[in-house]
Amino acid sequence: MPGYQHPCRYCDQFISTDSNVCPLCGRVNPLGPLRCQKCQAPIQKGWKSCPSCCR
């Protein structure tokens, strides 16, 4: 029986809930909060820059 799937926070494709890396886009932590690629601070989807590092 297949498990539940949730959308990856980065590419919005459905992936397994036990995934640590999205098999489609390759990003780490696909089900956790979005994080800045440079400083790893939490960010919101749609933000154009990180409030912590301004990247």
Helices and strands as residue ranges (DSSP letters): E 5-7, E 14-16
